[in-house]
Amino acid sequence: MGPYSMFCRLLHTWAGVYTPRQVADKVKRFFSKYSVNRHKMTTLTPAYHAENYSPDDNRFDPRPFLYRSGWPWQFRCVDTQVLQLERGQRQDLDGVD
């Protein structure tokens, strides 16, 4: 999942616990930290090799390891959705006397 789809999923999962703004902040913080540190997961740790040939060399991880840490398009979509949700909640509250 990317930032926007994770935001949508957690919004429903954490509906009574966090506000949409708090969920958005948590998702943005996670993906910012993930993108900055993703390259560290591609380094092989030292291991014992009992044979001269080992077919497992970590080339089969299809995920990219360099991301833009700002996620500009995805974070903008999340912010737009938060604003729409906040406006909708305000409109619902404005109709109540």
All heavy atoms as an XYZ file, in Angstrom:
818
protein
N       0.826     -1.181      0.000
C       0.000      0.000      0.000
C       0.873      1.247      0.000
O       1.920      1.276      0.629
C      -0.890      0.047      1.234
C      -1.953     -0.979      1.292
S      -2.976     -0.657      2.732
C      -4.460     -1.372      2.165
N       0.370      2.253     -0.651
C       1.034      3.541     -0.642
C       0.444      4.423      0.440
O      -0.434      4.004      1.207
N       0.899      5.659      0.514
C       0.415      6.557      1.572
C      -1.096      6.794      1.534
O      -1.752      6.767      2.574
C       1.183      7.854      1.326
C       2.399      7.444      0.602
C       2.020      6.263     -0.215
N      -1.659      7.034      0.348
C      -3.084      7.349      0.288
C      -3.949      6.144      0.634
O      -4.892      6.248      1.422
C      -3.463      7.883     -1.090
C      -4.900      8.280     -1.171
C      -5.350      9.445     -0.559
C      -5.827      7.492     -1.832
C      -6.680      9.815     -0.603
C      -7.154      7.853     -1.886
C      -7.579      9.011     -1.276
O      -8.895      9.361     -1.322
N      -3.626      4.984      0.076
C      -4.428      3.794      0.375
C      -4.267      3.377      1.836
O      -5.220      2.909      2.463
C      -4.070      2.641     -0.563
O      -2.703      2.350     -0.496
N      -3.077      3.573      2.403
C      -2.881      3.278      3.825
C      -3.702      4.240      4.680
O      -4.308      3.841      5.668
C      -1.397      3.381      4.185
C      -1.106      3.067      5.635
S      -1.542      1.388      6.119
C      -0.299      0.463      5.270
N      -3.745      5.507      4.281
C      -4.551      6.493      5.007
C      -6.024      6.088      4.981
O      -6.696      6.101      6.021
C      -4.375      7.880      4.391
C      -5.366      8.886      4.882
C      -5.271      9.415      6.153
C      -6.416      9.285      4.075
C      -6.197     10.332      6.615
C      -7.345     10.205      4.522
C      -7.237     10.726      5.788
N      -6.531      5.703      3.813
C      -7.943      5.314      3.705
C      -8.254      4.090      4.562
O      -9.295      4.025      5.216
C      -8.300      5.041      2.242
S      -8.268      6.507      1.214
N      -7.349      3.142      4.569
C      -7.588      1.929      5.361
C      -7.540      2.218      6.863
O      -8.398      1.766      7.619
C      -6.555      0.875      4.999
C      -6.805     -0.420      5.708
C      -5.965     -1.497      5.163
N      -6.383     -2.768      5.716
C      -5.939     -3.910      5.287
N      -5.107     -3.955      4.282
N      -6.337     -5.018      5.841
N      -6.535      2.964      7.294
C      -6.413      3.263      8.721
C      -7.502      4.214      9.202
O      -7.861      4.200     10.374
C      -5.035      3.854      9.021
C      -3.867      2.876      8.911
C      -2.554      3.599      9.135
C      -4.028      1.731      9.885
N      -8.031      5.021      8.295
C      -9.118      5.924      8.660
C     -10.326      5.126      9.146
O     -10.973      5.488     10.121
C      -9.488      6.785      7.458
C     -10.389      7.967      7.703
C      -9.726      8.942      8.664
C     -10.694      8.654      6.393
N     -10.599      4.004      8.485
C     -11.716      3.149      8.901
C     -11.351      2.281     10.101
O     -12.178      2.048     10.972
C     -12.182      2.272      7.744
C     -12.782      3.067      6.625
N     -13.996      3.702      6.734
C     -12.330      3.352      5.388
C     -14.267      4.332      5.628
N     -13.267      4.144      4.775
N     -10.102      1.837     10.141
C      -9.671      0.977     11.248
C      -9.623      1.751     12.565
O     -10.018      1.235     13.604
C      -8.283      0.389     10.949
O      -8.334     -0.306      9.699
C      -7.857     -0.575     12.038
N      -9.143      2.983     12.516
C      -8.992      3.800     13.716
C     -10.094      4.858     13.836
O      -9.873      5.935     14.403
C      -7.644      4.507     13.711
C      -6.462      3.602     13.852
C      -6.453      2.333     14.324
C      -5.109      3.914     13.531
N      -5.187      1.830     14.317
C      -4.335      2.778     13.833
C      -4.479      5.020     13.013
C      -2.968      2.736     13.634
C      -3.118      4.984     12.812
C      -2.375      3.847     13.128
N     -11.281      4.563     13.335
C     -12.352      5.559     13.250
C     -12.693      6.185     14.605
O     -12.830      7.389     14.717
C     -13.595      4.936     12.639
N     -12.809      5.421     15.663
C     -13.184      5.979     16.951
C     -12.017      6.403     17.808
O     -12.187      6.988     18.871
N     -10.802      6.124     17.349
C      -9.619      6.368     18.173
C      -8.925      7.678     17.804
O      -8.559      8.456     18.682
C      -8.631      5.184     18.036
C      -7.417      5.398     18.906
C      -9.316      3.869     18.369
N      -8.723      7.917     16.498
C      -7.997      9.097     16.032
C      -8.845      9.900     15.057
O      -9.684      9.354     14.346
C      -6.699      8.698     15.318
C      -5.697      8.011     16.203
C      -5.414      6.667     16.048
C      -5.021      8.706     17.196
C      -4.492      6.031     16.855
C      -4.096      8.085     18.004
C      -3.837      6.743     17.827
O      -2.923      6.120     18.628
N      -8.589     11.187     14.997
C      -9.244     12.046     14.012
C      -8.561     11.835     12.654
O      -7.431     11.323     12.600
C      -9.119     13.527     14.403
O      -7.733     13.894     14.370
C      -9.701     13.785     15.786
N      -9.211     12.217     11.562
C      -8.560     12.086     10.248
C      -7.229     12.827     10.172
O      -6.284     12.358      9.543
C      -9.588     12.683      9.284
C     -10.893     12.469      9.945
C     -10.622     12.607     11.417
N      -7.130     13.968     10.825
C      -5.871     14.730     10.812
C      -4.761     13.951     11.511
O      -3.621     13.920     11.053
C      -6.098     16.078     11.501
C      -4.889     16.933     11.674
C      -4.413     17.614     10.448
N      -5.452     18.433      9.854
C      -5.334     18.990      8.663
N      -4.236     18.812      7.964
N      -6.301     19.706      8.166
N      -5.078     13.296     12.626
C      -4.075     12.504     13.347
C      -3.644     11.290     12.533
O      -2.461     10.944     12.505
C      -4.624     12.064     14.700
C      -4.790     13.196     15.693
C      -5.511     12.749     16.953
O      -6.421     11.923     16.907
N      -5.106     13.322     18.087
N      -4.596     10.644     11.874
C      -4.252      9.492     11.026
C      -3.343      9.949      9.898
O      -2.344      9.291      9.582
C      -5.534      8.815     10.468
C      -5.171      7.732      9.471
C      -6.367      8.240     11.592
N      -3.659     11.084      9.277
C      -2.829     11.604      8.186
C      -1.418     11.904      8.676
O      -0.437     11.583      7.989
C      -3.469     12.860      7.602
N      -1.286     12.500      9.843
C       0.043     12.799     10.383
C       0.841     11.528     10.639
O       2.039     11.472     10.343
C      -0.074     13.604     11.676
C      -0.581     15.019     11.437
O      -0.500     15.499     10.287
O      -1.076     15.638     12.410
N       0.188     10.506     11.171
C       0.882      9.237     11.434
C       1.323      8.569     10.139
O       2.438      8.047     10.040
C      -0.004      8.302     12.245
C      -0.176      8.733     13.689
C      -1.059      7.784     14.449
C      -1.299      8.242     15.859
N      -0.105      8.388     16.675
N       0.461      8.577      9.124
C       0.800      7.957      7.838
C       1.944      8.713      7.171
O       2.896      8.106      6.664
C      -0.445      7.907      6.920
C      -0.070      7.566      5.495
C      -1.451      6.905      7.449
N       1.884     10.034      7.194
C       2.952     10.828      6.580
C       4.277     10.618      7.299
O       5.325     10.498      6.654
C       2.593     12.306      6.616
C       1.536     12.700      5.637
C       1.484     14.199      5.595
C       0.104     14.714      5.504
N       0.048     16.166      5.551
N       4.242     10.565      8.609
C       5.479     10.346      9.361
C       6.069      8.976      9.048
O       7.274      8.844      8.821
C       5.206     10.476     10.854
C       6.443     10.294     11.696
C       6.111     10.446     13.171
N       7.232     10.058     13.979
C       8.099     10.914     14.513
N       7.953     12.204     14.320
N       9.089     10.485     15.245
N       5.216      7.940      8.998
C       5.713      6.595      8.698
C       6.366      6.547      7.323
O       7.483      6.042      7.169
C       4.587      5.563      8.771
C       5.003      4.219      8.249
C       5.732      3.363      9.037
C       4.704      3.836      6.962
C       6.153      2.130      8.559
C       5.119      2.612      6.465
C       5.838      1.757      7.267
N       5.686      7.048      6.295
C       6.230      6.947      4.949
C       7.450      7.839      4.748
O       8.330      7.502      3.953
C       5.145      7.233      3.905
C       4.318      6.015      3.619
C       3.109      5.826      4.244
C       4.770      5.047      2.740
C       2.353      4.688      4.005
C       4.026      3.914      2.495
C       2.819      3.731      3.120
N       7.530      8.947      5.448
C       8.738      9.777      5.378
C       9.927      9.023      5.960
O      11.001      8.977      5.347
C       8.532     11.082      6.137
O       7.544     11.856      5.532
N       9.744      8.436      7.122
C      10.831      7.679      7.755
C      11.179      6.430      6.942
O      12.352      6.078      6.800
C      10.452      7.256      9.181
C      10.178      8.400     10.111
C      11.406      9.212     10.370
C      11.085     10.306     11.381
N      12.221     11.178     11.585
N      10.161      5.758      6.389
C      10.394      4.557      5.582
C      11.226      4.893      4.344
O      12.169      4.185      4.006
C       9.063      3.940      5.176
C       9.195      2.756      4.250
C       9.572      1.519      4.741
C       8.948      2.883      2.895
C       9.702      0.433      3.904
C       9.082      1.811      2.051
C       9.458      0.585      2.549
O       9.596     -0.483      1.704
N      10.889      5.984      3.674
C      11.605      6.324      2.447
C      13.044      6.744      2.716
O      13.926      6.490      1.904
C      10.862      7.419      1.680
O      10.765      8.581      2.451
N      13.284      7.363      3.855
C      14.641      7.779      4.186
C      15.504      6.568      4.545
O      16.703      6.535      4.246
C      14.618      8.802      5.353
C      15.996      9.058      5.898
C      13.979     10.092      4.887
N      14.919      5.552      5.148
C      15.689      4.401      5.643
C      15.561      3.142      4.802
O      16.119      2.109      5.160
C      15.268      4.093      7.081
C      15.652      5.199      8.016
O      16.795      5.626      8.024
N      14.697      5.684      8.785
N      14.852      3.170      3.686
C      14.628      1.965      2.874
C      15.942      1.385      2.346
O      16.098      0.175      2.245
C      13.682      2.299      1.721
C      13.558      1.233      0.661
C      12.863     -0.010      1.184
N      12.722     -0.979      0.124
C      13.300     -2.178      0.115
N      14.005     -2.566      1.139
N      13.143     -2.991     -0.886
N      16.888      2.223      1.984
C      18.137      1.729      1.417
C      18.902      0.823      2.385
O      19.687     -0.021      1.962
C      19.029      2.897      0.993
C      19.605      3.646      2.143
N      18.870      4.575      2.861
C      20.823      3.599      2.722
C      19.632      5.065      3.823
N      20.808      4.498      3.774
N      18.645      0.951      3.679
C      19.357      0.132      4.653
C      18.914     -1.327      4.606
O      19.645     -2.212      5.040
C      19.138      0.687      6.061
C      19.731      2.055      6.256
C      19.393      2.596      7.629
C      19.860      4.012      7.784
N      19.450      4.569      9.088
N      17.720     -1.583      4.087
C      17.224     -2.959      4.019
C      17.820     -3.749      2.863
O      17.603     -4.946      2.761
C      15.700     -2.954      3.911
C      15.015     -2.526      5.189
S      13.251     -2.678      5.082
C      12.805     -1.018      4.705
N      18.528     -3.080      1.964
C      19.091     -3.789      0.816
C      20.503     -4.282      1.066
O      21.073     -4.972      0.246
C      19.098     -2.876     -0.423
O      19.904     -1.739     -0.143
C      17.697     -2.454     -0.780
N      21.092     -3.934      2.192
C      22.442     -4.363      2.521
C      22.403     -5.773      3.099
O      21.630     -6.054      4.001
C      23.062     -3.408      3.555
O      22.966     -2.087      3.056
C      24.494     -3.753      3.829
N      23.240     -6.631      2.567
C      23.301     -7.996      3.077
C      24.126     -8.039      4.356
O      25.174     -7.407      4.462
C      23.933     -8.922      2.047
C      23.104     -9.176      0.801
C      23.903    -10.012     -0.187
C      21.831     -9.906      1.158
N      23.630     -8.781      5.304
C      24.372     -8.954      6.547
C      25.407    -10.056      6.371
O      25.244    -10.945      5.536
C      23.425     -9.331      7.688
O      22.712    -10.510      7.330
C      22.435     -8.208      7.941
N      26.477    -10.034      7.148
C      27.461    -11.113      7.053
C      26.814    -12.450      7.403
O      25.997    -12.547      8.314
C      28.519    -10.735      8.087
C      28.304     -9.299      8.368
C      26.867     -9.011      8.092
N      27.170    -13.472      6.660
C      26.577    -14.784      6.888
C      27.628    -15.876      6.669
O      28.618    -15.671      5.977
C      25.397    -15.008      5.949
N      27.363    -17.009      7.245
C      28.227    -18.170      7.079
C      27.872    -18.863      5.772
O      26.713    -19.158      5.516
C      28.044    -19.120      8.256
C      28.759    -20.434      8.078
C      30.146    -20.507      8.179
C      28.053    -21.594      7.795
C      30.802    -21.698      8.007
C      28.705    -22.794      7.619
C      30.078    -22.845      7.732
O      30.722    -24.017      7.550
N      28.868    -19.092      4.918
C      28.634    -19.781      3.650
C      29.360    -21.114      3.681
O      30.584    -21.174      3.694
C      29.136    -18.941      2.473
C      28.368    -17.669      2.302
N      27.120    -17.641      1.747
C      28.669    -16.389      2.627
C      26.675    -16.392      1.720
N      27.594    -15.610      2.258
N      28.589    -22.182      3.686
C      29.188    -23.518      3.711
C      29.586    -23.975      2.315
O      30.379    -24.898      2.167
C      28.211    -24.515      4.318
N      29.044    -23.322      1.278
C      29.359    -23.693     -0.097
C      29.978    -22.494     -0.816
O      29.824    -21.352     -0.400
C      28.081    -24.126     -0.826
C      27.398    -25.311     -0.177
C      26.080    -25.652     -0.872
O      25.775    -25.024     -1.899
O      25.381    -26.521     -0.379
N      30.666    -22.771     -1.895
C      31.261    -21.692     -2.677
C      30.202    -20.896     -3.434
O      30.399    -19.733     -3.742
C      32.280    -22.246     -3.666
C      33.499    -22.764     -2.943
O      33.789    -22.300     -1.853
N      34.199    -23.712     -3.550
N      29.095    -21.530     -3.793
C      28.057    -20.882     -4.587
C      26.772    -20.765     -3.774
O      26.311    -21.728     -3.187
C      27.776    -21.691     -5.857
C      26.610    -21.162     -6.653
C      26.730    -19.999     -7.399
C      25.387    -21.813     -6.632
C      25.660    -19.505     -8.117
C      24.306    -21.323     -7.345
C      24.452    -20.173     -8.094
O      23.397    -19.687     -8.807
N      26.198    -19.586     -3.728
C      24.935    -19.366     -3.035
C      23.987    -18.617     -3.975
O      24.292    -17.498     -4.389
C      25.155    -18.551     -1.763
O      23.915    -18.278     -1.162
N      22.854    -19.212     -4.342
C      21.944    -18.546     -5.282
C      21.161    -17.383     -4.668
O      20.602    -16.581     -5.385
C      20.986    -19.664     -5.706
C      20.984    -20.601     -4.549
C      22.368    -20.535     -3.964
N      21.131    -17.299     -3.365
C      20.359    -16.242     -2.715
C      21.249    -15.026     -2.473
O      22.037    -14.987     -1.546
C      19.785    -16.749     -1.389
C      18.864    -15.730     -0.750
O      18.328    -14.870     -1.478
O      18.674    -15.791      0.477
N      21.111    -14.013     -3.329
C      21.944    -12.820     -3.174
C      21.123    -11.535     -3.101
O      21.620    -10.460     -3.377
C      22.951    -12.724     -4.300
C      22.279    -12.601     -5.650
O      21.048    -12.706     -5.709
O      22.993    -12.392     -6.645
N      19.863    -11.644     -2.742
C      18.995    -10.488     -2.502
C      18.679     -9.708     -3.780
O      18.314     -8.561     -3.723
C      19.603     -9.559     -1.446
C      18.556     -8.741     -0.737
O      17.388     -9.093     -0.748
N      18.962     -7.652     -0.124
N      18.831    -10.314     -4.951
C      18.476     -9.639     -6.201
C      17.000     -9.790     -6.523
O      16.514     -9.204     -7.461
C      19.278    -10.196     -7.367
C      20.692     -9.697     -7.401
C      21.355    -10.128     -8.647
N      21.577    -11.570     -8.586
C      22.211    -12.252     -9.518
N      22.656    -11.662    -10.584
N      22.384    -13.543     -9.375
N      16.280    -10.584     -5.778
C      14.895    -10.885     -6.109
C      13.902    -10.078     -5.285
O      12.751    -10.426     -5.197
C      14.640    -12.384     -5.959
C      15.570    -13.191     -6.810
C      16.611    -13.889     -6.248
C      15.414    -13.205     -8.184
C      17.476    -14.615     -7.043
C      16.281    -13.921     -8.979
C      17.314    -14.635     -8.415
N      14.346     -9.001     -4.683
C      13.461     -8.091     -3.972
C      13.017     -7.027     -4.970
O      13.800     -6.147     -5.323
C      14.193     -7.460     -2.793
C      13.275     -6.628     -1.909
O      12.071     -6.544     -2.219
O      13.759     -6.073     -0.920
N      11.779     -7.084     -5.466
C      11.368     -6.172     -6.538
C      11.058     -4.753     -6.088
O      10.834     -3.880     -6.915
C      10.098     -6.838     -7.084
C       9.525     -7.543     -5.918
C      10.726     -8.019     -5.118
N      11.047     -4.498     -4.774
C      10.715     -3.159     -4.294
C      11.852     -2.188     -4.596
O      13.020     -2.531     -4.444
C      10.462     -3.186     -2.786
C       9.283     -4.036     -2.386
C       9.153     -4.093     -0.906
N      10.322     -4.782     -0.333
C      10.558     -4.881      0.945
N       9.750     -4.346      1.814
N      11.628     -5.521      1.378
N      11.526     -0.972     -4.996
C      12.596      0.025     -5.178
C      13.189      0.400     -3.827
O      12.528      0.303     -2.800
C      11.876      1.208     -5.815
C      10.449      1.029     -5.486
C      10.218     -0.440     -5.330
N      14.440      0.815     -3.834
C      15.044      1.176     -2.552
C      15.343      2.665     -2.460
O      15.806      3.130     -1.427
C      16.299      0.351     -2.268
C      17.436      0.594     -3.198
C      18.417      1.515     -2.886
C      17.547     -0.098     -4.381
C      19.468      1.744     -3.738
C      18.596      0.111     -5.233
C      19.564      1.036     -4.915
N      15.065      3.434     -3.501
C      15.212      4.880     -3.430
C      13.840      5.509     -3.673
O      13.235      5.310     -4.725
C      16.213      5.380     -4.471
C      17.649      4.918     -4.280
C      18.511      5.385     -5.441
C      18.209      5.429     -2.971
N      13.355      6.242     -2.709
C      12.070      6.926     -2.804
C      12.280      8.414     -2.596
O      13.226      8.834     -1.929
C      11.108      6.443     -1.703
C      10.621      5.042     -1.850
C      11.118      4.028     -1.044
C       9.628      4.725     -2.756
C      10.655      2.735     -1.155
C       9.149      3.434     -2.874
C       9.669      2.445     -2.077
O       9.198      1.167     -2.189
N      11.359      9.204     -3.128
C      11.347     10.628     -2.797
C      10.746     10.747     -1.403
O       9.616     10.313     -1.162
C      10.508     11.393     -3.797
C      11.119     11.407     -5.182
C      10.256     12.141     -6.145
N      10.275     13.567     -5.812
C       9.550     14.454     -6.449
N       8.755     14.086     -7.425
N       9.610     15.721     -6.113
N      11.479     11.319     -0.489
C      11.032     11.326      0.906
C       9.842     12.245      1.142
O       9.160     12.125      2.149
C      12.178     11.703      1.837
O      12.632     13.002      1.528
N       9.553     13.160      0.223
C       8.437     14.077      0.415
C       7.103     13.508     -0.013
O       6.067     13.972      0.443
N       7.086     12.513     -0.907
C       5.869     11.919     -1.443
C       4.878     13.031     -1.832
O       3.754     13.072     -1.326
C       5.210     10.986     -0.439
C       6.034      9.815     -0.025
C       6.975      9.796      0.952
C       5.985      8.483     -0.558
N       7.509      8.543      1.063
C       6.919      7.719      0.151
C       5.247      7.881     -1.555
C       7.135      6.376     -0.119
C       5.457      6.543     -1.814
C       6.388      5.800     -1.113
N       5.257     13.966     -2.703
C       4.434     15.166     -2.913
C       3.026     14.887     -3.418
O       2.062     15.449     -2.888
C       5.246     15.967     -3.930
C       6.144     14.995     -4.586
C       6.414     13.930     -3.565
N       2.873     14.045     -4.400
C       1.545     13.800     -4.957
C       0.665     13.044     -3.966
O      -0.488     13.393     -3.747
C       1.669     13.025     -6.276
C       0.376     12.847     -6.975
C      -0.287     13.786     -7.702
C      -0.424     11.672     -6.998
N      -1.462     13.269     -8.193
C      -1.572     11.953     -7.772
C      -0.301     10.403     -6.454
C      -2.566     11.029     -7.990
C      -1.292      9.487     -6.693
C      -2.404      9.807     -7.451
N       1.210     11.993     -3.347
C       0.436     11.180     -2.414
C       0.043     11.963     -1.172
O      -1.092     11.878     -0.706
C       1.230      9.926     -2.020
C       1.446      8.964     -3.155
C       2.713      9.245     -3.937
O       3.311     10.303     -3.828
N       3.141      8.286     -4.738
N       0.981     12.731     -0.619
C       0.669     13.518      0.578
C      -0.337     14.619      0.274
O      -1.174     14.954      1.100
C       1.937     14.113      1.173
C       2.809     13.116      1.906
C       3.996     13.516      2.478
C       2.445     11.785      2.023
C       4.804     12.613      3.159
C       3.243     10.870      2.689
C       4.426     11.291      3.261
N      -0.286     15.185     -0.933
C      -1.268     16.193     -1.323
C      -2.662     15.571     -1.400
O      -3.643     16.183     -0.980
C      -0.871     16.831     -2.658
C      -1.711     18.020     -3.028
C      -1.163     18.803     -4.211
N      -0.839     17.966     -5.359
C       0.394     17.802     -5.844
N       1.413     18.400     -5.271
N       0.596     17.030     -6.897
N      -2.757     14.350     -1.911
C      -4.049     13.650     -1.952
C      -4.578     13.387     -0.541
O      -5.773     13.531     -0.277
C      -3.917     12.332     -2.717
S      -3.644     12.532     -4.472
N      -3.705     12.994      0.365
C      -4.105     12.757      1.753
C      -4.598     14.055      2.382
O      -5.651     14.082      3.039
C      -2.931     12.156      2.573
C      -3.252     12.159      4.055
C      -2.620     10.748      2.101
N      -3.866     15.153      2.163
C      -4.273     16.447      2.726
C      -5.613     16.905      2.168
O      -6.455     17.434      2.905
C      -3.206     17.509      2.448
C      -1.941     17.279      3.256
O      -2.026     16.622      4.313
O      -0.876     17.747      2.825
N      -5.830     16.693      0.880
C      -7.104     17.056      0.263
C      -8.250     16.258      0.875
O      -9.313     16.804      1.178
C      -7.050     16.813     -1.257
O      -5.968     17.564     -1.799
C      -8.343     17.223     -1.933
N      -8.016     14.978      1.088
C      -9.046     14.132      1.686
C      -9.345     14.560      3.121
O     -10.506     14.578      3.540
C      -8.605     12.665      1.647
C      -9.652     11.696      2.099
C     -10.847     11.648      1.149
O     -10.727     11.927     -0.029
N     -11.990     11.299      1.679
N      -8.326     14.917      3.880
C      -8.522     15.381      5.263
C      -9.355     16.651      5.267
O     -10.289     16.793      6.070
C      -7.168     15.602      5.971
C      -7.340     16.363      7.269
C      -6.487     14.270      6.239
N      -9.036     17.596      4.376
C      -9.809     18.834      4.311
C     -11.268     18.573      3.956
O     -12.171     19.180      4.530
C      -9.180     19.798      3.303
C      -7.853     20.425      3.737
C      -7.268     21.246      2.606
C      -8.035     21.261      4.973
N     -11.508     17.665      3.032
C     -12.883     17.323      2.668
C     -13.616     16.690      3.837
O     -14.782     16.993      4.090
C     -12.910     16.397      1.459
C     -12.533     17.077      0.168
C     -12.506     16.118     -1.005
O     -12.694     14.905     -0.843
N     -12.259     16.653     -2.184
N     -12.942     15.826      4.565
C     -13.569     15.188      5.726
C     -13.859     16.205      6.820
O     -14.914     16.157      7.451
C     -12.676     14.071      6.267
C     -12.593     12.821      5.404
C     -11.487     11.902      5.900
C     -13.918     12.096      5.398
N     -12.929     17.131      7.056
C     -13.155     18.147      8.081
C     -14.299     19.083      7.688
O     -15.106     19.470      8.527
C     -11.872     18.941      8.326
C     -10.827     18.150      9.071
C      -9.522     18.899      9.242
O      -9.318     19.945      8.593
O      -8.697     18.423     10.035
N     -14.374     19.454      6.415
C     -15.489     20.288      5.958
C     -16.809     19.558      6.100
O     -17.807     20.148      6.499
C     -15.293     20.693      4.500
C     -14.326     21.807      4.324
C     -14.358     22.303      2.894
N     -13.051     22.805      2.555
C     -12.362     22.482      1.472
N     -12.867     21.649      0.589
N     -11.183     23.000      1.259
N     -16.815     18.271      5.777
C     -18.033     17.477      5.900
C     -18.488     17.356      7.335
O     -19.673     17.431      7.642
N     -17.553     17.198      8.267
C     -17.904     17.102      9.681
C     -18.426     18.434     10.186
O     -19.361     18.488     10.965
C     -16.680     16.667     10.483
C     -16.305     15.223     10.255
C     -15.009     14.850     10.945
O     -14.326     15.689     11.525
N     -14.661     13.576     10.878
N     -17.825     19.529      9.722
C     -18.310     20.851     10.139
C     -19.708     21.111      9.607
O     -20.544     21.661     10.291
C     -17.348     21.927      9.651
C     -16.066     21.978     10.426
C     -15.239     23.192     10.043
N     -13.865     22.951     10.434
C     -12.815     23.128      9.662
N     -12.970     23.566      8.442
N     -11.611     22.890     10.110
N     -19.954     20.713      8.354
C     -21.278     20.908      7.781
C     -22.309     20.094      8.535
O     -23.408     20.544      8.776
C     -21.277     20.532      6.301
C     -20.511     21.523      5.441
C     -20.371     21.040      4.012
O     -20.777     19.936      3.674
N     -19.771     21.873      3.173
N     -21.944     18.861      8.921
C     -22.876     18.038      9.687
C     -23.169     18.678     11.031
O     -24.297     18.653     11.506
C     -22.279     16.629      9.905
C     -22.222     15.833      8.613
O     -22.940     16.196      7.652
O     -21.447     14.865      8.553
N     -22.172     19.258     11.665
C     -22.353     19.888     12.961
C     -23.104     21.214     12.841
O     -23.807     21.610     13.756
C     -21.006     20.117     13.655
C     -20.261     18.845     14.069
C     -18.909     19.208     14.644
C     -21.058     18.036     15.050
N     -22.966     21.911     11.710
C     -23.663     23.178     11.538
C     -25.177     22.979     11.434
O     -25.945     23.845     11.818
C     -23.161     23.904     10.277
C     -21.757     24.453     10.466
O     -21.339     24.589     11.629
O     -21.100     24.736      9.457
N     -25.602     21.837     10.930
C     -27.027     21.578     10.799
C     -27.706     21.207     12.110
O     -28.918     21.204     12.222
N     -26.900     20.894     13.130
C     -27.450     20.486     14.431
C     -27.655     21.708     15.296
O     -26.798     22.563     15.431
C     -26.492     19.490     15.141
C     -27.024     19.117     16.495
C     -26.283     18.264     14.275
N     -28.838     21.844     15.902
C     -29.115     22.997     16.790
C     -28.845     22.662     18.216
O     -29.017     21.626     18.715
C     -30.570     23.447     16.638
C     -30.773     24.090     15.281
O     -30.240     25.186     15.072
O     -31.476     23.472     14.446
